[in-house]
Amino acid sequence: MRNTAVIPELDSLQALRDTKRAEVTIARVLRGPLDDQQMAEVLVLRAQVRLLGGRLDEAFEDLRAAQELAPAVMDQPGTITIAADCHFARFELAPVGFADRSDTAAAHRLYTRVLSEFGQFDNTGWVLYQLARLRLIDGQALEAVDLLQKALLSPSRFAFLTAYCYERLGFIHLYEVRDLPQALNFLNKAVDTYPESERRTWLAQVHTLRSRVLRDQGKLDEALAAADFAVQIAAANGADGRVSMSDASLLAAELAAQIGGHDRDVVAYLNQFLQTSRKPGGIDVTWSRAHELLGDSLWRSANPQGALAAYESALQYNPYHPWELSLYYRMARCHYQMKDYARTTHALEHMFKIAERDGEAISDFRVYQLLANAYYASHNFADAEAAYERALSLAPQETDHIAELVHYMHLARGRAVGRAAPTL
């Protein structure tokens, strides 16, 4: 498409992912003696570089300027593909609720035009891959699989395309087909075929997907190892791995918590997640879940103060938490461990009010045992006795707590004025 005798430096830039360096080179070329055709071709290349950098408005502006200089440049298959990629990227990068389906329609129309008008295009594989992703957005998984299989057999300018196709096939077999062995097979192929020359951060995403497949297969230790490997890859790539780090670290935390005995690791993973994720401005279920996991691990690590702060954040990010009552119990437990008995009873009383409001019955004897212990520690023996009685009425008879409950109920009942209460 371009006159490489005039602009020889630009041939290598399509494979160059250092967008800043590429823009500097292009800016230097644009200051040279170029005719309108050459200028348009360079602007198209800069549009591609800006697309890679996520600067879509500027990419579209370059394409418009190129069309004004040399309209025929927009009829080249490479330029049509770049324009389609820009539309697709604008849809994917739009904030939640602001994505415009006209962008996916435009992308689909342009990709289809390339396939129908340019049968010998040397980047047909990429076009088929992008169309497959559009099919997935529309819920057409089987059509996407067919397009991906064709993409694997088609020419492409991108060495990474084979790995990308295997990754999407793995994704589809995990979430749509639910064929876990085949999903893992495709994802392993994605790892094996990814070029060494490409950025490593993409592999973090693949290993995160592998981890989810292994988790669903019940192979929790292997799943945790895969998620941890994804975390390591993302961490080694700085800002470029920020999004991958967020996804992988949260998954690793959930797996480590599920396996048990990894509380220190859970805390470390969750701190990585919170540091690399954008702090939400309002309700966010994921952040709520992360703080809940963090609170549980800090509690088991004998850090009730940290656990309390985490539980409070869990409710802050999800005031409609489905386990709201449980969170208030866990917060009360932290207050008790910190010997703040007034806040213990306040948290539990608030829990009872919520249950009454929602028409729920609290039947866990441990809630009343904790309340009784807080009353007892505050020398409020009459209320402590009543709470112990309620706990006894709810506790399973085979539980080891029966003797303890009976013991302290009698102590509360037989308290004497001026006699110090035994410490719980």
C-alpha positions as semicolon CSV with decimal commas, in nm:
position;residue;x (nm);y (nm);z (nm)
1;M;0,000;0,000;0,000
2;R;0,274;0,247;0,088
3;N;0,576;0,372;-0,101
4;T;0,855;0,223;0,111
5;A;1,119;0,394;-0,095
6;V;0,997;0,723;0,051
7;I;0,914;0,604;0,405
8;P;1,130;0,296;0,470
9;E;1,118;0,329;0,852
10;L;0,748;0,254;0,871
11;D;0,742;-0,106;0,749
12;S;0,853;-0,241;1,086
13;L;0,610;-0,033;1,290
14;Q;0,303;-0,252;1,245
15;A;0,472;-0,521;1,450
16;L;0,605;-0,266;1,698
17;R;0,396;-0,239;2,015
18;D;0,595;0,053;2,155
19;T;0,333;0,308;2,053
20;K;0,524;0,608;2,188
21;R;0,831;0,526;1,983
22;A;0,613;0,456;1,681
23;E;0,440;0,795;1,706
24;V;0,774;0,974;1,731
25;T;0,894;0,799;1,415
26;I;0,569;0,876;1,231
27;A;0,579;1,242;1,336
28;R;0,927;1,270;1,191
29;V;0,817;1,110;0,865
30;L;0,515;1,341;0,840
31;R;0,748;1,643;0,849
32;G;0,925;1,517;0,537
33;P;0,845;1,569;0,169
34;L;0,534;1,355;0,103
35;D;0,266;1,372;-0,161
36;D;-0,102;1,337;-0,067
37;Q;-0,108;0,962;-0,126
38;Q;0,198;0,905;0,089
39;M;0,067;1,137;0,359
40;A;-0,264;0,948;0,367
41;E;-0,084;0,615;0,399
42;V;0,122;0,742;0,693
43;L;-0,190;0,879;0,862
44;V;-0,355;0,538;0,828
45;L;-0,055;0,380;0,995
46;R;-0,069;0,637;1,275
47;A;-0,437;0,556;1,318
48;Q;-0,337;0,195;1,376
49;V;-0,074;0,295;1,631
50;R;-0,323;0,516;1,812
51;L;-0,574;0,232;1,806
52;L;-0,318;0,014;1,983
53;G;-0,274;0,292;2,241
54;G;-0,648;0,322;2,300
55;R;-0,663;0,677;2,157
56;L;-0,964;0,610;1,940
57;D;-1,087;0,964;1,876
58;E;-0,745;1,054;1,736
59;A;-0,737;0,731;1,533
60;F;-1,071;0,816;1,372
61;E;-0,948;1,170;1,303
62;D;-0,640;1,031;1,124
63;L;-0,863;0,809;0,910
64;R;-1,085;1,105;0,818
65;A;-0,781;1,314;0,728
66;A;-0,642;1,030;0,516
67;Q;-0,971;1,002;0,330
68;E;-0,970;1,373;0,249
69;L;-0,616;1,355;0,112
70;A;-0,657;1,036;-0,093
71;P;-1,009;0,884;-0,089
72;A;-0,889;0,565;-0,258
73;V;-0,679;0,476;0,047
74;M;-1,001;0,395;0,234
75;D;-1,079;0,123;-0,021
76;Q;-0,768;-0,075;0,067
77;P;-0,841;-0,394;0,271
78;G;-0,584;-0,300;0,533
79;T;-0,739;0,042;0,589
80;I;-1,090;-0,101;0,599
81;T;-0,976;-0,349;0,864
82;I;-0,820;-0,073;1,075
83;A;-1,142;0,127;1,056
84;A;-1,340;-0,180;1,162
85;D;-1,098;-0,241;1,449
86;C;-1,147;0,119;1,565
87;H;-1,525;0,079;1,572
88;F;-1,497;-0,250;1,759
89;A;-1,251;-0,104;2,010
90;R;-1,474;0,198;2,072
91;F;-1,759;-0,038;2,160
92;E;-1,542;-0,249;2,392
93;L;-1,375;0,044;2,568
94;A;-1,693;0,247;2,622
95;P;-1,794;0,296;2,988
96;V;-2,070;0,069;3,116
97;G;-2,401;0,185;2,978
98;F;-2,247;0,400;2,704
99;A;-2,148;0,138;2,447
100;D;-2,308;0,204;2,110
101;R;-2,418;-0,100;1,912
102;S;-2,386;0,105;1,595
103;D;-2,011;0,055;1,639
104;T;-2,044;-0,323;1,630
105;A;-2,273;-0,294;1,328
106;A;-2,017;-0,076;1,149
107;A;-1,735;-0,315;1,240
108;H;-1,933;-0,613;1,115
109;R;-2,014;-0,437;0,787
110;L;-1,650;-0,343;0,725
111;Y;-1,507;-0,686;0,814
112;T;-1,766;-0,851;0,589
113;R;-1,672;-0,617;0,307
114;V;-1,308;-0,723;0,334
115;L;-1,402;-1,090;0,310
116;S;-1,636;-1,038;0,014
117;E;-1,417;-0,801;-0,189
118;F;-1,061;-0,909;-0,107
119;G;-1,038;-1,287;-0,112
120;Q;-0,657;-1,284;-0,126
121;F;-0,608;-1,038;0,162
122;D;-0,301;-1,134;0,364
123;N;-0,473;-1,058;0,696
124;T;-0,794;-1,255;0,644
125;G;-0,730;-1,456;0,960
126;W;-0,752;-1,143;1,175
127;V;-1,077;-1,037;1,009
128;L;-1,230;-1,379;1,077
129;Y;-1,109;-1,367;1,439
130;Q;-1,270;-1,027;1,493
131;L;-1,594;-1,144;1,335
132;A;-1,590;-1,442;1,571
133;R;-1,564;-1,207;1,867
134;L;-1,859;-1,007;1,734
135;R;-2,058;-1,330;1,709
136;L;-1,978;-1,402;2,074
137;I;-2,112;-1,061;2,175
138;D;-2,435;-1,152;1,997
139;G;-2,451;-1,488;2,178
140;Q;-2,377;-1,692;1,865
141;A;-2,113;-1,925;2,010
142;L;-2,132;-2,199;1,746
143;E;-2,091;-1,946;1,463
144;A;-1,794;-1,801;1,652
145;V;-1,631;-2,144;1,674
146;D;-1,669;-2,193;1,298
147;L;-1,510;-1,853;1,226
148;L;-1,222;-1,919;1,466
149;Q;-1,147;-2,253;1,301
150;K;-1,138;-2,078;0,964
151;A;-0,914;-1,806;1,108
152;L;-0,661;-2,071;1,215
153;L;-0,628;-2,180;0,852
154;S;-0,617;-1,830;0,700
155;P;-0,323;-1,594;0,637
156;S;-0,248;-1,327;0,893
157;R;0,004;-1,049;0,945
158;F;0,003;-1,117;1,319
159;A;0,215;-1,396;1,462
160;F;0,001;-1,404;1,775
161;L;-0,325;-1,477;1,596
162;T;-0,305;-1,856;1,635
163;A;-0,274;-1,819;2,012
164;Y;-0,557;-1,566;2,018
165;C;-0,786;-1,806;1,833
166;Y;-0,707;-2,092;2,070
167;E;-0,774;-1,863;2,368
168;R;-1,120;-1,771;2,236
169;L;-1,196;-2,135;2,162
170;G;-1,098;-2,217;2,519
171;F;-1,321;-1,937;2,647
172;I;-1,618;-2,065;2,448
173;H;-1,570;-2,424;2,561
174;L;-1,546;-2,308;2,921
175;Y;-1,845;-2,073;2,937
176;E;-2,070;-2,174;2,647
177;V;-2,009;-2,539;2,562
178;R;-1,902;-2,641;2,917
179;D;-1,654;-2,894;2,781
180;L;-1,384;-2,845;3,042
181;P;-1,120;-3,089;2,906
182;Q;-1,146;-2,934;2,560
183;A;-1,136;-2,584;2,709
184;L;-0,814;-2,667;2,890
185;N;-0,671;-2,824;2,576
186;F;-0,733;-2,507;2,373
187;L;-0,593;-2,281;2,645
188;N;-0,278;-2,493;2,672
189;K;-0,238;-2,458;2,295
190;A;-0,277;-2,081;2,331
191;V;0,012;-2,077;2,578
192;D;0,228;-2,303;2,360
193;T;0,173;-2,106;2,037
194;Y;0,209;-1,753;2,177
195;P;0,523;-1,594;2,024
196;E;0,813;-1,515;2,255
197;S;0,842;-1,173;2,093
198;E;0,496;-1,063;2,210
199;R;0,405;-0,898;2,540
200;R;0,380;-1,141;2,829
201;T;0,077;-0,977;2,988
202;W;-0,161;-1,153;2,749
203;L;-0,042;-1,486;2,891
204;A;-0,157;-1,372;3,235
205;Q;-0,512;-1,360;3,099
206;V;-0,478;-1,710;2,951
207;H;-0,344;-1,859;3,274
208;T;-0,630;-1,692;3,462
209;L;-0,874;-1,868;3,230
210;R;-0,683;-2,195;3,277
211;S;-0,719;-2,148;3,650
212;R;-1,097;-2,116;3,618
213;V;-1,116;-2,434;3,413
214;L;-0,906;-2,624;3,666
215;R;-1,121;-2,486;3,950
216;D;-1,437;-2,607;3,778
217;Q;-1,273;-2,948;3,737
218;G;-1,218;-2,959;4,113
219;K;-0,838;-2,935;4,078
220;L;-0,802;-2,654;4,328
221;D;-0,428;-2,680;4,392
222;E;-0,352;-2,672;4,019
223;A;-0,598;-2,388;3,976
224;L;-0,425;-2,186;4,247
225;A;-0,085;-2,253;4,087
226;A;-0,215;-2,126;3,751
227;A;-0,368;-1,814;3,907
228;D;-0,049;-1,745;4,100
229;F;0,153;-1,780;3,778
230;A;-0,079;-1,526;3,616
231;V;-0,018;-1,290;3,911
232;Q;0,359;-1,329;3,869
233;I;0,342;-1,254;3,496
234;A;0,127;-0,947;3,553
235;A;0,350;-0,821;3,834
236;A;0,657;-0,850;3,612
237;N;0,501;-0,620;3,353
238;G;0,424;-0,317;3,567
239;A;0,146;-0,086;3,451
240;D;0,093;-0,298;3,140
241;G;-0,020;-0,587;3,361
242;R;-0,251;-0,389;3,587
243;V;-0,582;-0,529;3,458
244;S;-0,448;-0,883;3,442
245;M;-0,314;-0,848;3,795
246;S;-0,657;-0,742;3,921
247;D;-0,837;-1,043;3,773
248;A;-0,572;-1,300;3,861
249;S;-0,511;-1,182;4,218
250;L;-0,882;-1,189;4,307
251;L;-0,918;-1,539;4,162
252;A;-0,607;-1,656;4,346
253;A;-0,745;-1,515;4,672
254;E;-1,077;-1,695;4,626
255;L;-0,899;-2,023;4,551
256;A;-0,659;-1,992;4,843
257;A;-0,951;-1,917;5,076
258;Q;-1,145;-2,215;4,940
259;I;-0,851;-2,451;4,991
260;G;-0,790;-2,321;5,343
261;G;-0,473;-2,272;5,541
262;H;-0,347;-1,991;5,317
263;D;-0,471;-1,686;5,504
264;R;-0,147;-1,493;5,467
265;D;-0,154;-1,554;5,091
266;V;-0,522;-1,456;5,073
267;V;-0,445;-1,122;5,238
268;A;-0,151;-1,063;5,001
269;Y;-0,355;-1,146;4,691
270;L;-0,644;-0,926;4,801
271;N;-0,415;-0,633;4,874
272;Q;-0,278;-0,672;4,521
273;F;-0,633;-0,673;4,387
274;L;-0,732;-0,360;4,579
275;Q;-0,414;-0,178;4,474
276;T;-0,447;-0,259;4,103
277;S;-0,825;-0,219;4,063
278;R;-0,989;0,116;4,013
279;K;-1,168;0,213;4,332
280;P;-1,543;0,224;4,262
281;G;-1,734;0,540;4,330
282;G;-2,041;0,358;4,459
283;I;-2,185;0,011;4,501
284;D;-1,959;-0,262;4,369
285;V;-2,030;-0,628;4,443
286;T;-1,679;-0,741;4,350
287;W;-1,511;-0,501;4,589
288;S;-1,759;-0,601;4,857
289;R;-1,671;-0,967;4,808
290;A;-1,300;-0,889;4,817
291;H;-1,333;-0,708;5,150
292;E;-1,545;-0,989;5,292
293;L;-1,274;-1,243;5,201
294;L;-1,012;-1,009;5,343
295;G;-1,203;-0,978;5,668
296;D;-1,236;-1,355;5,707
297;S;-0,863;-1,409;5,649
298;L;-0,762;-1,129;5,884
299;W;-0,994;-1,273;6,149
300;R;-0,832;-1,614;6,118
301;S;-0,494;-1,438;6,135
302;A;-0,583;-1,294;6,479
303;N;-0,628;-0,941;6,346
304;P;-0,981;-0,846;6,460
305;Q;-0,926;-0,474;6,404
306;G;-0,828;-0,526;6,040
307;A;-1,109;-0,776;5,994
308;L;-1,364;-0,530;6,133
309;A;-1,253;-0,257;5,890
310;A;-1,277;-0,503;5,601
311;Y;-1,629;-0,616;5,698
312;E;-1,742;-0,254;5,727
313;S;-1,606;-0,191;5,376
314;A;-1,787;-0,499;5,248
315;L;-2,116;-0,348;5,362
316;Q;-2,020;-0,005;5,232
317;Y;-1,967;-0,140;4,880
318;N;-2,279;-0,356;4,894
319;P;-2,543;-0,226;5,135
320;Y;-2,778;-0,494;5,000
321;H;-2,537;-0,776;5,076
322;P;-2,721;-1,111;5,074
323;W;-2,528;-1,214;5,387
324;E;-2,581;-0,887;5,571
325;L;-2,682;-1,062;5,893
326;S;-2,372;-1,279;5,883
327;L;-2,151;-0,974;5,832
328;Y;-2,298;-0,803;6,138
329;Y;-2,234;-1,119;6,339
330;R;-1,873;-1,126;6,222
331;M;-1,835;-0,756;6,304
332;A;-1,976;-0,818;6,650
333;R;-1,729;-1,102;6,693
334;C;-1,444;-0,860;6,613
335;H;-1,571;-0,605;6,867
336;Y;-1,587;-0,877;7,130
337;Q;-1,233;-0,994;7,057
338;M;-1,122;-0,631;7,097
339;K;-1,304;-0,623;7,435
340;D;-1,546;-0,357;7,314
341;Y;-1,855;-0,521;7,460
342;A;-2,087;-0,223;7,410
343;R;-2,024;-0,226;7,035
344;T;-2,061;-0,604;7,037
345;T;-2,413;-0,586;7,175
346;H;-2,496;-0,288;6,951
347;A;-2,393;-0,479;6,636
348;L;-2,596;-0,783;6,741
349;E;-2,901;-0,577;6,835
350;H;-2,882;-0,409;6,493
351;M;-2,863;-0,755;6,341
352;F;-3,185;-0,855;6,522
353;K;-3,360;-0,540;6,395
354;I;-3,263;-0,621;6,035
355;A;-3,387;-0,977;6,077
356;E;-3,718;-0,855;6,220
357;R;-3,756;-0,603;5,939
358;D;-3,700;-0,871;5,676
359;G;-3,911;-1,133;5,852
360;E;-3,614;-1,363;5,911
361;A;-3,554;-1,580;6,218
362;I;-3,205;-1,601;6,368
363;S;-3,162;-1,964;6,463
364;D;-2,786;-1,990;6,504
365;F;-2,713;-2,046;6,874
366;R;-2,369;-1,886;6,833
367;V;-2,528;-1,543;6,782
368;Y;-2,702;-1,563;7,122
369;Q;-2,393;-1,714;7,283
370;L;-2,186;-1,417;7,165
371;L;-2,454;-1,177;7,290
372;A;-2,462;-1,354;7,626
373;N;-2,083;-1,344;7,653
374;A;-2,084;-0,969;7,585
375;Y;-2,355;-0,911;7,846
376;Y;-2,170;-1,129;8,094
377;A;-1,839;-0,950;8,035
378;S;-2,023;-0,621;8,095
379;H;-2,166;-0,761;8,423
380;N;-2,518;-0,744;8,277
381;F;-2,597;-1,086;8,423
382;A;-2,976;-1,087;8,388
383;D;-2,960;-1,029;8,012
384;A;-2,669;-1,271;7,989
385;E;-2,875;-1,547;8,153
386;A;-3,166;-1,490;7,912
387;A;-2,932;-1,497;7,613
388;Y;-2,763;-1,818;7,735
389;E;-3,108;-1,979;7,772
390;R;-3,194;-1,878;7,418
391;A;-2,865;-2,017;7,291
392;L;-2,932;-2,347;7,472
393;S;-3,276;-2,373;7,314
394;L;-3,120;-2,345;6,967
395;A;-2,797;-2,541;7,009
396;P;-2,791;-2,899;6,873
397;Q;-2,778;-3,141;7,164
398;E;-2,468;-3,312;7,030
399;T;-2,264;-2,991;7,021
400;D;-1,967;-2,954;7,254
401;H;-2,095;-2,610;7,351
402;I;-2,385;-2,741;7,560
403;A;-2,179;-2,787;7,877
404;E;-2,019;-2,446;7,838
405;L;-2,354;-2,276;7,785
406;V;-2,506;-2,447;8,090
407;H;-2,204;-2,355;8,300
408;Y;-2,216;-1,984;8,222
409;M;-2,594;-1,970;8,240
410;H;-2,573;-2,095;8,600
411;L;-2,294;-1,851;8,678
412;A;-2,505;-1,563;8,547
413;R;-2,811;-1,686;8,737
414;G;-2,626;-1,732;9,064
415;R;-2,428;-1,409;9,058
416;A;-2,387;-1,241;9,394
417;V;-2,360;-0,872;9,471
418;G;-1,998;-0,773;9,520
419;R;-1,860;-1,100;9,376
420;A;-1,634;-1,061;9,075
421;A;-1,760;-1,242;8,767
422;P;-1,537;-1,508;8,619
423;T;-1,380;-1,388;8,294
424;L;-1,495;-1,549;7,971
